[in-house]
C-alpha cells in the first residue's frame, strides 16, 4: 500500500573533496554504513519509516564514462526493495569521482546524465529521485566560499559550478524519465533567508535573497529577475545556456524539497558579510516564500539539531519543525512529506566537512553504535500517531508514489503509461514550460 504522507529519514552520503582535491570526506565510511548497512535498514524499518533518502557512493560506483561498479548498490538497493522501503535515490551528494575533477568541468552535465540513465535502467523499480542534492549549497561551498571540491571563491567560479550542476540535474531528470515515465523528483534544496541588520545592509541582503533562488529558478525554468540575469551573464553564463534552462519540461514531475536548519537564516552586515541569525522566521514563513514562487508540492527534506546537555534539545526541535509542517499544510500548501536527517549521527559537520577531525555530531535518530536517541523514539511515536490521521484530515495533495512491491503490477504499469501519455500531451507540456517572474 502506498503511503499518503512521506515520513522519511536519510543515510548521510556526502562525499566532497578537500585539501586541494587530494582528500575525500566519505560520510558513509566515517559513519560505518559500509559495514552496518543491513543493521541501518533494520533501524529504518523499526522506526516505521517507508521512505529513505539514500544513494550509492558516486566515487566508488562511477568509475569512468560508461564504466560502473554496481556491486554495493546491487546489494543495498535489492535489500531495500525486499523490505519494501522506497528510496529517494540521492545520486550526487556534494562530490564527484576523482576522474571528473570538480564542478568546473564542462563535461560533467552530459556525463552525469549518462550515470543517471544507467542507474535508472539498472533499478527501474525506483521511482523517487534527488539527482543532485542541495545544488545551491554545493555550488556555494565549492566555488563561492572555497571550502570543497574546486575550492574557489569567486562569482565567476560560483556561476560556472551552478550552471553545470543544475544542467546536470535537468539532463538527469530527462534521462530517468526515459526509463521511468512516472518518476518523481524531490529536489532537496536549502531554504535560506538573509536579514539586513541595518539600513546600509538592505542592498546586499536583497542580492543574497535573490541569489538563493538561482538553483531552483534554473531547475524549474523560472525567469530570474533582471539583476540576477545580469549577474549570471557577467559571470560567464551565455544566453544559450540561460535559454536551455527556460526550455525544459520536467516541472510537472517535481516536488520541491525544502531543507531547514537553525543555521539557514543569516544576518547581513553593511559590508556584505554574514553571521548566523538563528531561527527568526522559521520553516513556515520561508517555505511559504518558496512555494509562492514555484507553486509546487512541498516536502520538508532535511532538518536536525544536536542532542545537547539537557537531552531534549533535538526532541523539542522535532516538535517545532513538525508544528511548522502542519502550519504550512493547514495554510493549503500541498505538503507531502517530512524528513529527519539523518538516521545516525554524522562526523565533522561541525566544520561543514572542511576538516577531517573525526568529531561526532549528535544529530541522528540513532548514535553511531546504533542505539536509539530520544529524538529517534520521539520520531517513531510521531509517525505512529500521525501517519493515519493526515490523509483523512487534510485537503492537500497526496503523491502517487509506487512502493517497490508494486513495481510491474498492472496498477503500476497503468500509472507509468498514463504518465508517459501526459508527458507527450502538448497542452501539458506547454503548461509546464510557462515561466513567470520578472
N, C-alpha and C positions, 0 to 999 in steps of 0.2 A: 504494500500500500504506500502510495506517495505521500510524503509529509506536506501539510498545508502551510506550515511555517518552518523555516530552515534554522533550527538551532544547530550551531556549529562550533567546532574548535579547529585548531590548526596545529600542525607539527612544523616548527620553525626550520626553514631550509634556506636561509640566507647564505650566500657564498661569494661575497665580493673579495677582491684582492686589495692588499695594502703594501706598504714598503716598496713603492715603485713597481707594483705588479709582481713582485717576487714571492709574496706570501699570501696564501688564500685562507680566509676565515670561513670554515665549513661548519655551520651550526649543527647539521645532522651528526657530524662526527663529534663535535665538542659535547653535545648533549646526550650522546650514547645511543642514538637511534639505529645506527647500522647494526649494532649488536642486540638491541632490545625492541626491534620493530614489532614483533609479534605481541610482546607484552604491551607496547604502546597501543596497538589496535584493541587489545583486550580492555584497556582502560577507557578507550573511546566508547566501546560498547557498554561498559559498566555505567558510564555517565548517562546513557540513554540518547546519545548524540547519533544522528543518522547521516550527518553531512560533515565532511572533513576537508579543510584546506590542506592540500598535500601535493607534493611534486617530486619527481625524481631528481637526483643531484645532476644538474646540467653539465657540470665539468667532468663528471665521471661517465656520463651517458652519451654525450655528443662528442665523438672522437675526431670528427672531420666532416667535410662536406659529403653528405650521404653515408657517413660511417657512424654506427651506433653500437653501444654495448647495453642491451636491454636486460641484462641478467638480474640486476637488483630490482628494476621496475617490474619485470615479469613476476617475480616472487611477491612483491608488496601489493601491486595492483590486483593480481589474481586473488590474493587473500582478502583485500577489500571487497572484491566482487563476491567472493564466497560468503562473506559476512553481511552482504547487502548494505554496506556503507557507501554512500555516494560521494566520491571525491570531487572537490573543486580543483581541477588539475592546475597546479601552480608551476608553470613551465620555466619561468625565468625570474629568479628572486634575487636581484641586486648584483648578479655576477654572470660572466660568460666564460666559456672554456678558454684556456691559455692560447689556443691556436687562433681564436678570434681576435684576441688582443684586448679591446675595450670598446666602449660605446662610441668612440670617434670613428670606428671602422665603417665606411660607407657600404660595405658588402653585408653588414650584419642583418639588415631587414630581410633581404631575399633569402639569405642562408637560414635565418630563424624560421621563416615561413616553411622552408623545407623540413626543418626539425619538427615543427608543429604538425605538418601534414603526415610525417612518418609516425609520430606519436598517435595521432587520431586514427590512422589506419591500423595500427597495431592493437589499439584498445578502443574499438568502435562503440563499445557499450558506455564509455564515458561521455556524459552529456554536458557537464558543467566545467567551465574553464575560467581561469585568470591567466591569459597568455603571458603577460608581463606585469609583475606586481609593482604597485606604487611608482608609476612612471615619473611623476613629478619629483618625488623624493630621490629616486635613483639618479636622475639627471642632475639634481641639485647637489647631492652629496658627492657625486663622481666628478662633476665638471664645473660647479659654481663654488662649492666650499673646499674642494680639493682633498676630500677625505679618502675616497675609494678609487679603485679601478684606474682610470686615466690620471686621477689626482691633479686635475687642472682647476683653475679658479678664474674664469673669465666669462663674460656674457656670450662671447662667440663660441667657446667650448660648450657652455650650457645649451645654447640653441642647437648646436650640432648633435650633442648627445640626445636632446629631447626629440628632434625630428627623426633621428634614427630609431630611437626606442618606440615612439608612437607609430611610425611607419611599420616597424616590425610587428607591433601588436595588431595593426589593421590587416596587414597581409596574412598574419597567422589566423585571424578570425575567418578570412576568406578561405584559407586552406582547410581549416577544420570543418567549415560548413559544407565543403565538397564531400566530406566523409559522413558527417552527421548533420543533416539539414536542420534539425531542431535543436542544435547546440545552443546553450545559453552562456553568455559571457558576463561574469560577475567581476567587474573591473575594480578591484580593490585599489583605492587611492586615498591618500591622506587628506583629510578635510581641515584646512588651515584658516586662520584669521589673524590679521595684523592690526593692532590697536595703536593709533597715534597717541603718544603720551603728552604732547603739547601741540599748539597750532603749527609750529615750524615742522613738525613731523607728519603733517597731514599728507603732503605731496608724496614723500617716499612710501608712506603706508598705502596710499592709493595705488601706486605702481606695484607694490608687492601683492596687494589684494587682487589686482588684475592678473599678475603673473601666475598666481596659484591655480588659476583655471586653465592655463595653456594646454596641459596634457589632455584634459578631458574635452576642451573645445576642439582640439585637433582630432582626437579619437572619435568624437561623436559628430564631426562635421559641422560644428557651430562657428559662425564667423566671429573672429576675435574683434575687440574694439580697435579703433584707429591707432591708438598709442602702442598697443601690443603688435599690431600689424607692422608698424614702422620698426619696432624693436626686433621682431623676427627677421625682417629683410635687412636691417642694418647689421645684423649679426650672422648673416650667411644663409638664411633660408631664401630660396628662389621663389618666384611667382609660380612656376610649375609645381614645385614641391608643395606650396600652400594650396594650390588648386587640387592636388591629389587628395589632401585631407578633406576638402569640401565636397568631394565627388563620390565617396564610397557609400555603401547602402546596408550597413550592418546594425544600425542603431536599434532596429526592431527586435534584435536578438540579445539586447543588452539589459542588464541590471546594474545600476550604479552602486558600487560598493564604497561606503564612506567609513574610513578608519578615524577613530578619535581617541587621543590620549591627553593627559593633563599637560603635555608639552606642545600641543598643537596650536595654542594661542600665544601670540608674541607681542611684546611692547616695542614700538619703534621709536627711536630717538631722532632728533632733528638731522643728524649726520647720516641717517640711514642704517645705523647699527641696530641690532635687536637683542632682546633678552627675554627670558621666559615670563609669560604673564600669568601662568596658572589657568585654572578654569574660570573664565569670565562669562562668556555667552553659553558655553556648553554644547553638547551634541545636538540638542533640539534646534537651537537657533541657527547654528552653522549648517546643519543638514537641510533645513528649510531653504537656506540661501542656494545650496547646490541643487536642490530639487526644483526650485523656482526657475533655475537657469536651464536645466536639461529635461525636466518633465519625464523622468524615467522612474520605474520601480526602484526601490532603495533597499539595500541590505547593510546593516552595521557589520562590517567585515573584520574589524580588529579593535580591541581595547584590552587594557590590563592595568594593574597597579601593583607595586611591590607590597608584599606582606610585611608590614612594619612591626615595631616593637610591641604594639598592643595586640597584634594577631588578627585584628578585624578590619584593617585598612582596605585590603582588597575586597573583602565581603561588602563593605559599605560602598565601595566604588562600583561593584557589580550591581548593587541595588540602584544606585544613582543612574548608571547607564541604562539599565532596564526601564526605569521610570521615564527617561528621555525617549527611549524607543516607543514606549506606549503613548507618550505625548505626541510624537511625530505621527504615529499611526492613527491616533484619535483625531488629529487635525485633518485626516482624509488623505494623507500621503500613502501610496501603496508600499507599505513597509513589509518586507517578505522574509527577513531573517536577522539573526543576531549571532555574534561570534565572540567568545573569549579566546584571546590569542596570547599564549599558546597552551598546548596540552601540558607541557612540562616547563620548568624553569629554563631560562636561557643563560648564555655565557657572554659576558663582555658587552652587553648592550648598554651598560652604564657609561661607556665611552663611545657609543654608537658604532661598535666594531672597529674603531680606529686603532685600538691597541689590543694586543693578544696577551691579556693578563691572567686569564683563567678565572675571572671574577663571576661568581654565580649571582644572577639577578632573579630574585624570588617572585616571579610574576606568573608562574604556571598554576594550572589546576592541580598538578602533582609536582613534587620535588624531583630531583634527579635520581633519587633512589626509588622513584615511582610510588611514593607514599602520598596519599591524597592530602591536599592542603584545605584549610577551612573554606576558601573560595571554591574549591572543587566540590566539596559537599554542598555548598550553597547553590552552585550552578546546577548540580544534579537535582536538587529539590525544586529549583525554579523550573527546570524543564518538565519534571513530573507534574507540577501544579498547573503549568500554563499551556502545555502542548495540545491539550484537547479543548481549551477554552477559546483561544484566539480564532480558530477557523469559524466557530459558530457565532461569536460575538463581534465580528468585525465585518465592515463592508469593503475592506481593502482587497486588492488583487491577491489571488492565490496562483502560485507559479506552477506551470505544467511540467513538473520535474518527473522524470522516469528514473526509478531506482534501478540499480544494477540487475536485480532479479527480474525486472520487466523487459530487459533487452531481448529483442527478437520475438516478443509476444505479438499477437495480432493487434492488440491495442497500441503497442509502441510503434509497430510498422505503420499503422494508420496515422499516428501523430507525426511521424517523420515525413510521410507522403504529404500530409496537409501543410507542414512547414515548408517543404520544397515548393509546393504549389503557390503558397503565399509569397515566397521569396521571388518567384518568377512573375507574379502578377504586377503589371506596370503601374496600376494605381497604388499598390502597396509600396513599390519601390520609390515612386515619386514622393509619396507622403513622408518616407523616411530619409529622403535627401533634402527636404526643405530645411534650410538653415535660417536661424533667427539671430538677432543680436545686432549691435551697432557696427 
